Amino acid sequence: MADYSKQKSGKPQKNQPRHREHNQPGGPANPFGKKDDKAALLERMKANAQKGKDAGQE
């Protein structure tokens, strides 16, 4: 009789992702230590708020 337990591969590592994420920390899209400029963030928020106000008036 064959021992089928010997044919299996090893157990997978626990708590490991199956693939890499496109925006994982330390990757090209999200490097470590990268901080968005707060002034640029405020400008984007103000522009979006203004777009929302303009769309609501029509």
Residue pairs with C-beta under 8 A, 6 or more apart in sequence:
20 27
21 27
22 29
23 29
23 30
24 30
25 32
26 32
